[in-house]
């Protein structure tokens, strides 16, 4: 579970459909559009990320940092 202030940044990214770069603790990187927050089949809270023509679920607890790909008034990079 992530803190509420970090969760707010995820929600902002989804609200404005920002393109973001997600770096996982495993150092895997994803670039895509933040769509929504939902739970997977294992009841883990996830970010739904639209990547090209597909979508994937990224477990919030596995995120190391999130970087906005475009300038915006809310955040540049958030370290989890």
C-alpha positions in Angstrom: 0.0 0.0 0.0 1.3 3.5 -0.9 0.8 6.6 1.1 -2.1 8.9 0.3 0.1 11.8 -1.0 1.7 9.4 -3.5 -1.6 8.0 -4.4 -2.8 11.5 -5.2 -0.1 11.8 -7.9 -1.3 8.6 -9.5 -4.9 9.9 -9.5 -3.8 13.2 -11.0 -2.0 11.4 -13.8 -5.2 9.4 -14.5 -7.5 12.4 -14.3 -5.5 14.3 -16.9 -4.5 11.2 -18.9 -0.9 12.1 -18.7 1.7 10.1 -20.6 4.1 8.9 -17.9 7.2 6.9 -17.6 6.9 4.3 -14.8 10.1 2.7 -13.4 9.5 -0.4 -11.3 11.7 -1.5 -8.4 12.8 -4.3 -10.7 14.1 -1.5 -13.0 11.6 -2.5 -15.7 10.3 0.7 -17.5 6.9 1.4 -19.0 5.8 4.5 -21.0 2.1 5.0 -21.5 -1.0 6.9 -20.7 -2.3 6.7 -17.2 -5.9 5.5 -17.4 -7.3 4.6 -14.0 -6.6 2.9 -10.7 -8.2 -0.5 -10.2 -7.7 -3.8 -8.4 -6.3 -6.9 -10.2 -7.6 -10.5 -9.6 -5.3 -10.8 -6.6 -6.9 -7.7 -5.0 -3.7 -5.6 -5.5 -4.2 -1.9 -6.3 -2.9 -1.2 -9.8 -2.5 1.6 -12.3 -4.0 0.8 -15.7 -1.6 2.0 -18.2 -2.3 2.3 -22.0 0.8 1.3 -23.9 0.5 1.6 -27.6 -2.6 -0.4 -28.6 -2.7 -2.4 -25.4 -3.3 -1.8 -21.7 -1.5 -3.3 -18.7 -1.9 -3.3 -15.0 1.0 -2.0 -12.9 0.9 -2.9 -9.2 1.3 0.3 -7.2 3.6 -1.3 -4.6 6.1 -2.2 -7.3 6.6 1.4 -8.6 9.9 3.1 -7.8 9.2 6.3 -9.6 6.8 8.0 -12.1 7.9 10.7 -14.4 5.6 13.0 -16.5 6.4 12.9 -20.2 5.0 16.4 -20.7 5.2 19.6 -18.8 2.3 20.1 -16.4 1.6 22.1 -13.2 1.3 19.1 -10.9 4.5 17.0 -11.0 7.6 16.3 -13.0 8.8 13.2 -11.2 7.5 11.4 -8.1 9.7 9.0 -6.1 7.9 6.2 -4.4 
